[in-house]
Amino acid sequence: MEYRVKKLDELTTLEFCRIVQERIAVFVVEQNCPYQEVDAVDEWAWHTYLEDEDGTILAYTRIYEEADAIHFGRVLVNQKYRKDGLGRQIVQQTIETIEEKYPEMPILIGAQEYLRSFYESFGFEAVSDVYLEDDIPHIDMRKA
């Protein structure tokens, strides 16, 4: 298993296709949430992912800078690998990548509310009330 960090212009067509397929499978199909999954942020974000030797996307996040903070989102683990600790691994590696590329910048995320304690275990603190995004309860969280 390899951890990769690439900008869009560094991804091959096949790599981006596999990433998008997995994001749509999780965020649109599995969560029954029709929305514009691929957006302009993809053009300038860092795409981070774990892949196996066959190129299967096991876990994914994207990192981007906005409003004097670094954000990451689209956090997913391929449904076949959800009990393997890959969620914790991809988030930890994402945080380490952010700290390397953007030292001293705060990290802001819009987390699904049911994952609040998961993100708190990485040092995030809630900075908003719970709100609905695409009919899914979310909460904004910050890590200094």
C-alpha positions as CSV (number, residue, x, y, z in Angstrom):
1,M,0.0,0.0,0.0
2,E,1.3,3.4,-1.0
3,Y,0.4,6.9,0.2
4,R,0.3,9.4,-2.6
5,V,0.0,13.2,-2.7
6,K,-0.5,14.8,-6.1
7,K,-1.9,17.9,-7.7
8,L,-4.4,17.4,-10.6
9,D,-1.8,17.9,-13.3
10,E,0.3,15.2,-11.7
11,L,-2.4,12.6,-11.7
12,T,-2.8,10.3,-14.6
13,T,-6.2,10.1,-16.3
14,L,-6.7,6.6,-14.8
15,E,-5.7,7.8,-11.3
16,F,-8.2,10.7,-11.4
17,C,-10.9,8.4,-12.8
18,R,-10.4,5.9,-10.0
19,I,-10.5,8.7,-7.4
20,V,-13.7,10.2,-8.8
21,Q,-15.3,6.8,-9.1
22,E,-14.7,6.1,-5.4
23,R,-15.8,9.6,-4.3
24,I,-19.1,9.2,-6.3
25,A,-19.6,5.7,-4.9
26,V,-19.3,7.0,-1.3
27,F,-20.7,10.5,-1.4
28,V,-23.3,10.3,-4.1
29,V,-24.5,6.7,-4.3
30,E,-23.9,5.3,-0.8
31,Q,-25.0,8.5,1.0
32,N,-27.8,9.0,-1.4
33,C,-26.8,12.6,-1.9
34,P,-27.0,14.0,-5.4
35,Y,-24.6,17.0,-5.8
36,Q,-21.8,18.3,-7.9
37,E,-19.1,15.9,-6.6
38,V,-16.3,17.0,-8.9
39,D,-15.9,20.8,-8.5
40,A,-13.4,23.6,-9.2
41,V,-11.5,22.8,-6.0
42,D,-10.2,19.7,-7.6
43,E,-8.3,21.8,-10.1
44,W,-5.9,23.2,-7.4
45,A,-6.3,20.8,-4.4
46,W,-3.8,18.3,-3.3
47,H,-5.3,14.8,-3.8
48,T,-4.0,12.4,-1.1
49,Y,-4.8,8.7,-1.2
50,L,-3.8,5.2,-0.3
51,E,-3.7,2.7,-3.1
52,D,-2.9,-0.9,-3.3
53,E,-0.5,-2.6,-5.8
54,D,-3.4,-2.9,-8.3
55,G,-4.2,0.8,-8.2
56,T,-7.4,0.4,-6.1
57,I,-8.2,3.6,-4.1
58,L,-8.4,2.4,-0.5
59,A,-8.8,5.8,1.2
60,Y,-8.7,9.4,0.0
61,T,-8.7,13.1,1.1
62,R,-8.2,16.4,-0.6
63,I,-6.4,19.4,0.8
64,Y,-6.8,23.0,-0.2
65,E,-6.1,26.5,1.1
66,E,-8.9,29.0,1.5
67,A,-9.5,32.1,3.7
68,D,-6.2,31.9,5.6
69,A,-6.6,28.3,6.6
70,I,-6.0,24.9,5.3
71,H,-9.0,22.6,4.7
72,F,-9.3,18.9,4.0
73,G,-12.3,17.0,3.0
74,R,-13.9,14.3,0.9
75,V,-12.4,11.9,3.5
76,L,-13.4,8.4,2.5
77,V,-12.4,4.8,2.9
78,N,-13.4,2.3,0.2
79,Q,-16.3,0.3,1.6
80,K,-14.4,-3.0,1.3
81,Y,-11.7,-1.8,3.6
82,R,-13.6,0.1,6.4
83,K,-12.6,-2.2,9.3
84,D,-8.9,-2.0,8.5
85,G,-8.0,1.3,10.3
86,L,-7.5,3.2,7.1
87,G,-9.7,6.1,8.1
88,R,-7.3,6.9,11.0
89,Q,-4.3,6.3,8.7
90,I,-5.4,8.6,5.9
91,V,-6.4,11.4,8.3
92,Q,-3.1,11.2,10.2
93,Q,-1.1,11.2,6.9
94,T,-3.2,14.1,5.6
95,I,-2.5,16.1,8.8
96,E,1.2,15.4,8.5
97,T,1.2,16.5,4.8
98,I,-0.6,19.7,5.8
99,E,1.9,20.4,8.6
100,E,4.8,19.8,6.1
101,K,3.4,21.9,3.3
102,Y,1.6,24.6,5.3
103,P,3.4,24.9,8.7
104,E,1.8,27.2,11.3
105,M,-1.5,27.4,9.5
106,P,-4.8,26.3,11.2
107,I,-6.7,23.4,9.8
108,L,-10.4,23.7,9.3
109,I,-12.8,20.9,8.4
110,G,-16.5,20.5,7.9
111,A,-17.0,17.1,9.6
112,Q,-20.0,14.9,9.6
113,E,-21.3,15.2,13.1
114,Y,-21.2,11.5,13.9
115,L,-17.4,11.6,13.4
116,R,-16.9,14.4,15.9
117,S,-15.1,12.3,18.5
118,F,-13.0,10.7,15.8
119,Y,-11.6,14.1,14.8
120,E,-11.3,15.2,18.4
121,S,-8.9,12.3,18.8
122,F,-6.6,14.2,16.3
123,G,-6.8,17.5,18.3
124,F,-9.7,19.1,16.4
125,E,-12.2,21.2,18.4
126,A,-15.8,22.1,17.4
127,V,-16.1,25.8,16.3
128,S,-19.7,25.8,15.2
129,D,-23.1,24.4,16.0
130,V,-24.4,21.4,14.1
131,Y,-25.8,22.3,10.7
132,L,-27.2,20.5,7.7
133,E,-25.1,20.1,4.6
134,D,-26.9,18.1,1.9
135,D,-29.3,16.9,4.6
136,I,-26.4,15.4,6.6
137,P,-25.5,16.9,10.1
138,H,-22.1,18.5,10.0
139,I,-20.0,20.5,12.4
140,D,-17.0,22.8,11.7
141,M,-13.9,21.9,13.5
142,R,-10.5,23.5,13.9
143,K,-7.0,22.3,14.7
144,A,-4.5,25.0,15.7
